[in-house]
Amino acid sequence: MPKRILFFESDAAFAADVRARLEPLGATVEVTDDGNAGVDRAAADRPDLILLTIELPQMNGFLVCKKLKKAAETASIPVIILSSEATEEIFEQHKKLR
């Protein structure tokens, strides 16, 4: 059975590139660019992995991650946070928010 990945990404070209690289490896990739809708989708469909970019339009990825980890339905889903702009210091600040 293919692994299901939910990818939070607002750059459609980048999302398509990631999907094109993961699907031949046996994954199915669903892309969302909306933090709230994605959180709802994750709770309803329980993907095997979440790829989450920090740079999202309505809600940044750190807030999405916080919502995912607080909800019982999604707390155990592994999350990989990606960013093209964040520094290591920003990631360290996020880790301290727990």
DSSP file (Angstrom, degrees, kcal/mol; ACC not computed):
  #  RESIDUE AA STRUCTURE BP1 BP2  ACC     N-H-->O    O-->H-N    N-H-->O    O-->H-N    TCO  KAPPA ALPHA  PHI   PSI    X-CA   Y-CA   Z-CA
    1    1 A M              0   0    0      0, 0.0     2,-0.0     0, 0.0     0, 0.0   0.000 360.0 360.0 360.0 132.4    0.0    0.0    0.0
    2    2 A P        -     0   0    0      0, 0.0     2,-0.3     0, 0.0    25,-0.2  -0.318 360.0-111.2 -66.7 146.4    1.5    3.4   -0.9
    3    3 A K  E     -a   27   0A   0     23,-0.7    25,-3.0    44,-0.0     2,-0.5  -0.585  29.9-134.5 -74.2 137.6    2.5    5.8    1.8
    4    4 A R  E     -a   28   0A   0     -2,-0.3    44,-2.0    23,-0.2    45,-1.5  -0.848  22.2-171.9-100.6 126.2    0.2    8.9    2.0
    5    5 A I  E     -ab  29  49A   0     23,-3.0    25,-2.7    -2,-0.5     2,-0.6  -0.962  13.2-156.0-119.7 131.5    1.9   12.2    2.3
    6    6 A L  E     -ab  30  50A   0     43,-2.3    45,-2.4    -2,-0.4     2,-0.6  -0.945  15.7-162.7-104.6 121.5    0.1   15.5    3.0
    7    7 A F  E     -ab  31  51A   0     23,-3.3    25,-2.5    -2,-0.6     2,-0.8  -0.921  10.0-157.3-113.7 114.8    2.3   18.4    1.7
    8    8 A F  E     +ab  32  52A   0     43,-3.1    45,-1.8    -2,-0.6     2,-0.3  -0.817  39.2 140.7 -88.3 108.3    1.6   22.0    3.0
    9    9 A E        -     0   0    0     23,-2.4    47,-0.1    -2,-0.8    25,-0.1  -0.963  41.2-166.0-155.7 132.2    3.1   24.2    0.2
   10   10 A S  S    S+     0   0    0     45,-0.5     2,-0.9    -2,-0.3     3,-0.1   0.609  73.2  86.1 -95.0 -13.6    2.0   27.4   -1.4
   11   11 A D     >  -     0   0    0      1,-0.2     4,-2.6     2,-0.1     5,-0.2  -0.781  62.1-165.2 -90.1 104.3    4.4   27.3   -4.4
   12   12 A A  H  > S+     0   0    0     -2,-0.9     4,-2.3     1,-0.2    -1,-0.2   0.855  85.3  51.9 -61.3 -38.0    2.6   25.2   -6.9
   13   13 A A  H  > S+     0   0    0      2,-0.2     4,-1.9     1,-0.2    -1,-0.2   0.921 112.2  45.3 -66.1 -43.4    5.7   24.6   -9.1
   14   14 A F  H  > S+     0   0    0      2,-0.2     4,-2.6     1,-0.2     5,-0.2   0.910 112.3  52.0 -65.8 -41.7    7.7   23.3   -6.1
   15   15 A A  H  X S+     0   0    0     -4,-2.6     4,-2.6     1,-0.2    -2,-0.2   0.905 109.5  49.6 -61.2 -41.6    4.9   21.2   -4.9
   16   16 A A  H  X S+     0   0    0     -4,-2.3     4,-2.5    -5,-0.2    -1,-0.2   0.883 110.3  51.0 -65.1 -38.1    4.6   19.6   -8.3
   17   17 A D  H  X S+     0   0    0     -4,-1.9     4,-1.4     2,-0.2    -2,-0.2   0.929 111.6  46.5 -65.0 -45.6    8.3   18.9   -8.4
   18   18 A V  H  X S+     0   0    0     -4,-2.6     4,-2.0     2,-0.2     3,-0.3   0.928 113.2  49.5 -62.9 -44.6    8.2   17.2   -5.0
   19   19 A R  H  X S+     0   0    0     -4,-2.6     4,-2.7     1,-0.2    -2,-0.2   0.928 108.3  53.5 -58.7 -45.6    5.2   15.2   -6.0
   20   20 A A  H  < S+     0   0    0     -4,-2.5    -1,-0.2     1,-0.2    -2,-0.2   0.790 112.7  44.8 -62.3 -28.0    6.9   14.1   -9.2
   21   21 A R  H  < S+     0   0    0     -4,-1.4    -1,-0.2    -3,-0.3    -2,-0.2   0.790 117.7  41.8 -85.9 -29.5    9.9   12.9   -7.2
   22   22 A L  H ><>S+     0   0    0     -4,-2.0     5,-1.5    -5,-0.1     3,-1.2   0.840 102.6  64.0 -88.7 -34.7    8.0   11.1   -4.5
   23   23 A E  G ><5S+     0   0    0     -4,-2.7     3,-1.9     1,-0.3    -1,-0.1   0.870  97.0  56.5 -62.8 -37.7    5.2    9.3   -6.5
   24   24 A P  G 3 5S+     0   0    0      0, 0.0    -1,-0.3     0, 0.0    -2,-0.1   0.729 101.7  60.3 -64.6 -17.3    7.7    7.1   -8.5
   25   25 A L  G < 5S-     0   0    0     -3,-1.2    -2,-0.2    -4,-0.2    -3,-0.1   0.421 130.4 -95.0 -86.9   0.8    8.9    5.9   -5.1
   26   26 A G  T < 5S+     0   0    0     -3,-1.9   -23,-0.7     1,-0.3     2,-0.3   0.548  83.6 127.4 100.9   9.2    5.4    4.6   -4.2
   27   27 A A  E   < -a    3   0A   0     -5,-1.5     2,-0.5   -25,-0.2    -1,-0.3  -0.679  50.5-142.2 -95.9 151.5    4.0    7.6   -2.3
   28   28 A T  E     -a    4   0A   0    -25,-3.0   -23,-3.0    -2,-0.3     2,-0.5  -0.964  21.5-159.0-107.3 133.1    0.8    9.4   -2.9
   29   29 A V  E     -a    5   0A   0     -2,-0.5     2,-0.4   -25,-0.2   -23,-0.2  -0.950  11.2-170.8-120.6 122.3    1.1   13.1   -2.3
   30   30 A E  E     -a    6   0A   0    -25,-2.7   -23,-3.3    -2,-0.5     2,-0.4  -0.934  14.9-152.3-107.8 135.1   -1.8   15.5   -1.6
   31   31 A V  E     +a    7   0A   0     -2,-0.4     2,-0.3   -25,-0.2   -23,-0.2  -0.886  16.2 175.5-112.5 137.4   -0.9   19.2   -1.7
   32   32 A T  E     -a    8   0A   0    -25,-2.5   -23,-2.4    -2,-0.4    -2,-0.0  -0.993  19.1-170.3-134.2 144.3   -2.7   22.0    0.3
   33   33 A D        +     0   0    0     -2,-0.3     2,-0.5   -25,-0.2    25,-0.4   0.266  69.5  84.4-112.0   9.2   -1.7   25.6    0.5
   34   34 A D     >  -     0   0    0      1,-0.2     4,-2.5    23,-0.1     5,-0.2  -0.953  63.4-156.0-117.8 117.6   -4.2   26.4    3.2
   35   35 A G  H  > S+     0   0    0     -2,-0.5     4,-2.3     2,-0.2     5,-0.2   0.921  92.9  43.8 -58.6 -50.2   -3.2   25.8    6.8
   36   36 A N  H  > S+     0   0    0      1,-0.2     4,-2.1     2,-0.2    -1,-0.2   0.925 115.9  47.0 -64.3 -45.3   -6.6   25.4    8.3
   37   37 A A  H  > S+     0   0    0      1,-0.2     4,-2.4     2,-0.2    -1,-0.2   0.888 112.3  51.9 -63.5 -38.0   -8.0   23.2    5.5
   38   38 A G  H  X S+     0   0    0     -4,-2.5     4,-2.8     2,-0.2    -2,-0.2   0.890 107.1  51.5 -66.2 -39.9   -4.8   21.1    5.7
   39   39 A V  H  X S+     0   0    0     -4,-2.3     4,-2.1     2,-0.2    -1,-0.2   0.924 111.9  47.6 -61.7 -43.8   -5.2   20.6    9.4
   40   40 A D  H  X S+     0   0    0     -4,-2.1     4,-2.0     2,-0.2    -2,-0.2   0.908 112.1  49.8 -62.3 -41.9   -8.8   19.4    8.9
   41   41 A R  H  X S+     0   0    0     -4,-2.4     4,-3.0     1,-0.2     5,-0.4   0.906 109.3  51.5 -64.3 -42.2   -7.6   17.1    6.0
   42   42 A A  H  X S+     0   0    0     -4,-2.8     4,-2.1     1,-0.2    -1,-0.2   0.902 110.8  48.3 -62.4 -40.8   -4.9   15.6    8.2
   43   43 A A  H  < S+     0   0    0     -4,-2.1    -1,-0.2    -5,-0.2    -2,-0.2   0.876 117.5  41.6 -67.0 -37.1   -7.4   14.9   11.0
   44   44 A A  H  < S+     0   0    0     -4,-2.0    -2,-0.2    -5,-0.2    -1,-0.2   0.886 128.0  27.1 -78.0 -40.0   -9.9   13.3    8.6
   45   45 A D  H  < S-     0   0    0     -4,-3.0    -3,-0.2    -5,-0.2    -2,-0.2   0.589  86.2-146.7-104.5 -12.7   -7.5   11.3    6.4
   46   46 A R     <  -     0   0    0     -4,-2.1   -42,-0.1    -5,-0.4    -3,-0.1   0.933  19.1-152.8  44.5  72.9   -4.6   10.6    8.8
   47   47 A P        -     0   0    0      0, 0.0   -42,-0.2     0, 0.0     3,-0.1  -0.219  19.5-122.1 -67.2 165.1   -1.6   10.6    6.3
   48   48 A D  S    S+     0   0    0    -44,-2.0     2,-0.3     1,-0.2   -43,-0.2   0.752  93.1  11.6 -77.5 -25.2    1.5    8.6    7.0
   49   49 A L  E     -b    5   0A   0    -45,-1.5   -43,-2.3    28,-0.1     2,-0.5  -0.993  63.9-147.6-152.5 146.2    3.7   11.8    6.9
   50   50 A I  E     -bc   6  79A   0     28,-2.3    30,-2.8    -2,-0.3     2,-0.5  -0.985   5.4-162.7-119.1 126.0    3.2   15.5    6.7
   51   51 A L  E     -bc   7  80A   0    -45,-2.4   -43,-3.1    -2,-0.5     2,-0.5  -0.937  19.5-173.2-101.3 127.4    5.7   17.8    4.8
   52   52 A L  E     -bc   8  81A   0     28,-3.0    30,-3.1    -2,-0.5     2,-0.3  -0.966  15.2-156.9-133.4 118.2    5.1   21.3    6.1
   53   53 A T  E     - c   0  82A   0    -45,-1.8    30,-0.2    -2,-0.5     8,-0.0  -0.700  16.1-140.3 -90.6 147.6    6.6   24.5    4.8
   54   54 A I  S    S+     0   0    0     28,-2.0     7,-2.2    -2,-0.3     2,-1.5   0.870  87.4  76.8 -71.3 -37.3    6.9   27.5    7.1
   55   55 A E        +     0   0    0     27,-0.2   -45,-0.5     5,-0.2    -1,-0.2  -0.588  60.6 146.3 -84.8  88.2    5.9   30.0    4.4
   56   56 A L        -     0   0    0     -2,-1.5   -22,-0.1     1,-0.1   -23,-0.0  -0.907  49.0-125.7-118.8 151.0    2.2   29.6    4.0
   57   57 A P  S    S+     0   0    0      0, 0.0     3,-0.1     0, 0.0    -1,-0.1   0.941  98.2  22.9 -66.5 -52.9   -0.2   32.5    3.2
   58   58 A Q  S    S+     0   0    0    -25,-0.4     2,-0.4     1,-0.3   -24,-0.1   0.865 134.2  14.1 -87.0 -36.1   -2.9   32.4    5.9
   59   59 A M  S    S-     0   0    0     -5,-0.0    -1,-0.3     3,-0.0   -24,-0.1  -0.991  81.7-119.4-143.0 127.0   -1.2   30.7    8.8
   60   60 A N    >>  -     0   0    0     -2,-0.4     4,-1.9    -3,-0.1     3,-0.6  -0.230  30.1-108.1 -69.7 161.7    2.6   30.0    9.0
   61   61 A G  H 3> S+     0   0    0     -7,-2.2     4,-2.8     1,-0.2     5,-0.2   0.780 115.3  60.7 -60.7 -30.8    3.9   26.5    9.3
   62   62 A F  H 3> S+     0   0    0     -8,-0.2     4,-2.2     2,-0.2    -1,-0.2   0.909 107.1  45.8 -64.9 -40.2    4.9   26.8   12.9
   63   63 A L  H <> S+     0   0    0     -3,-0.6     4,-2.2     2,-0.2    -2,-0.2   0.886 112.0  51.8 -68.3 -38.1    1.2   27.5   13.9
   64   64 A V  H  X S+     0   0    0     -4,-1.9     4,-2.6     2,-0.2    -2,-0.2   0.937 110.0  49.6 -60.7 -45.9    0.1   24.7   11.7
   65   65 A C  H  X S+     0   0    0     -4,-2.8     4,-2.5     1,-0.2     5,-0.2   0.909 108.7  52.4 -59.6 -43.6    2.5   22.3   13.4
   66   66 A K  H  X S+     0   0    0     -4,-2.2     4,-1.4     1,-0.2    -1,-0.2   0.919 111.2  46.8 -59.5 -44.5    1.3   23.5   16.8
   67   67 A K  H  X S+     0   0    0     -4,-2.2     4,-1.5     1,-0.2    -2,-0.2   0.916 112.4  50.4 -63.6 -43.2   -2.3   22.7   15.9
   68   68 A L  H  < S+     0   0    0     -4,-2.6     6,-0.3     1,-0.2    -2,-0.2   0.901 112.5  45.7 -62.0 -41.8   -1.3   19.3   14.4
   69   69 A K  H  < S+     0   0    0     -4,-2.5    -1,-0.2     1,-0.2    -2,-0.2   0.700 111.1  53.0 -79.3 -19.2    0.6   18.3   17.6
   70   70 A K  H  < S+     0   0    0     -4,-1.4     2,-0.4    -5,-0.2    -1,-0.2   0.766  93.0  83.8 -82.7 -27.0   -2.1   19.5   20.0
   71   71 A A  S >X S-     0   0    0     -4,-1.5     4,-1.8    -5,-0.1     3,-0.9  -0.621  74.3-141.6 -83.8 132.5   -4.9   17.5   18.3
   72   72 A A  T 34 S+     0   0    0     -2,-0.4     4,-0.4     1,-0.2    -1,-0.1   0.843  99.8  57.6 -59.3 -35.5   -5.3   13.9   19.4
   73   73 A E  T 34 S+     0   0    0      1,-0.2    -1,-0.2     2,-0.1    -5,-0.1   0.773 121.5  24.0 -68.4 -26.0   -6.1   12.8   15.8
   74   74 A T  T X4 S+     0   0    0     -3,-0.9     3,-1.5    -6,-0.3    -2,-0.2   0.468  91.1  98.4-119.8  -4.5   -2.8   14.2   14.3
   75   75 A A  T 3< S+     0   0    0     -4,-1.8    -3,-0.1     1,-0.3    -2,-0.1   0.805  87.1  48.0 -59.6 -31.5   -0.4   14.3   17.2
   76   76 A S  T 3  S+     0   0    0     -4,-0.4    -1,-0.3     2,-0.1    -2,-0.1   0.492  84.1 106.8 -91.4  -2.1    1.3   11.0   16.3
   77   77 A I  S <  S-     0   0    0     -3,-1.5   -28,-0.1    -9,-0.2   -29,-0.1  -0.637  77.6-116.8 -77.5 126.9    1.8   11.8   12.5
   78   78 A P        -     0   0    0      0, 0.0   -28,-2.3     0, 0.0     2,-0.4  -0.384  31.0-159.3 -63.4 139.6    5.4   12.6   11.8
   79   79 A V  E     -c   50   0A   0    -30,-0.2     2,-0.5    -2,-0.1   -28,-0.2  -0.984  10.9-164.4-124.4 130.3    6.0   16.1   10.5
   80   80 A I  E     -c   51   0A   0    -30,-2.8   -28,-3.0    -2,-0.4     2,-0.5  -0.972  15.9-149.6-111.4 120.7    9.0   17.3    8.5
   81   81 A I  E     -c   52   0A   0     -2,-0.5     2,-0.3   -30,-0.2   -28,-0.2  -0.783  15.9-172.5 -95.3 130.7    9.3   21.1    8.5
   82   82 A L  E     +c   53   0A   0    -30,-3.1   -28,-2.0    -2,-0.5     2,-0.3  -0.866   7.6 173.0-119.1 151.9   10.8   22.8    5.4
   83   83 A S        -     0   0    0     -2,-0.3   -30,-0.0   -30,-0.2    -2,-0.0  -0.949  27.1-166.6-158.1 140.7   11.8   26.3    4.7
   84   84 A S  S    S+     0   0    0     -2,-0.3    -1,-0.1     1,-0.0   -31,-0.0   0.541  98.6  28.6 -95.7 -10.5   13.6   28.2    2.0
   85   85 A E  S    S+     0   0    0      2,-0.1    -2,-0.1     0, 0.0     2,-0.1   0.650  90.6 102.5-123.8 -23.7   13.9   31.3    4.1
   86   86 A A        -     0   0    0      1,-0.1     2,-0.2     2,-0.1    -3,-0.1  -0.344  58.2-138.9 -73.1 146.5   14.1   30.4    7.8
   87   87 A T     >  -     0   0    0      1,-0.1     4,-1.7    -2,-0.1     3,-0.3  -0.504  28.5-104.4 -95.0 168.6   17.4   30.4    9.7
   88   88 A E  H  > S+     0   0    0      1,-0.2     4,-2.3     2,-0.2     5,-0.2   0.857 121.9  59.7 -60.1 -34.2   18.5   27.9   12.2
   89   89 A E  H  > S+     0   0    0      1,-0.2     4,-2.3     2,-0.2    -1,-0.2   0.887 102.2  51.8 -62.3 -40.0   17.8   30.5   14.9
   90   90 A I  H  > S+     0   0    0     -3,-0.3     4,-1.9     2,-0.2    -1,-0.2   0.910 109.7  49.3 -64.3 -41.8   14.1   30.6   13.9
   91   91 A F  H  X S+     0   0    0     -4,-1.7     4,-2.1     2,-0.2    -2,-0.2   0.894 110.0  51.8 -63.7 -39.3   13.9   26.8   14.1
   92   92 A E  H  X S+     0   0    0     -4,-2.3     4,-1.4     1,-0.2    -2,-0.2   0.899 107.9  51.6 -63.9 -40.6   15.5   27.0   17.6
   93   93 A Q  H  X S+     0   0    0     -4,-2.3     4,-0.7     1,-0.2    -1,-0.2   0.894 108.7  51.9 -62.2 -39.6   12.9   29.6   18.7
   94   94 A H  H >< S+     0   0    0     -4,-1.9     3,-1.2     1,-0.2     4,-0.4   0.909 105.5  54.1 -63.6 -42.5   10.1   27.3   17.5
   95   95 A K  H >< S+     0   0    0     -4,-2.1     3,-0.9     1,-0.3    -1,-0.2   0.835 104.5  55.8 -62.0 -31.3   11.5   24.4   19.5
   96   96 A K  H 3< S+     0   0    0     -4,-1.4    -1,-0.3     1,-0.2    -2,-0.2   0.680  92.0  73.1 -74.4 -16.8   11.4   26.6   22.7
   97   97 A L  T <<        0   0    0     -3,-1.2    -1,-0.2    -4,-0.7    -2,-0.2   0.676 360.0 360.0 -72.1 -16.7    7.7   27.3   22.1
   98   98 A R    <         0   0    0     -3,-0.9    -1,-0.3    -4,-0.4    -2,-0.1   0.545 360.0 360.0 -56.4 360.0    6.7   23.8   23.2
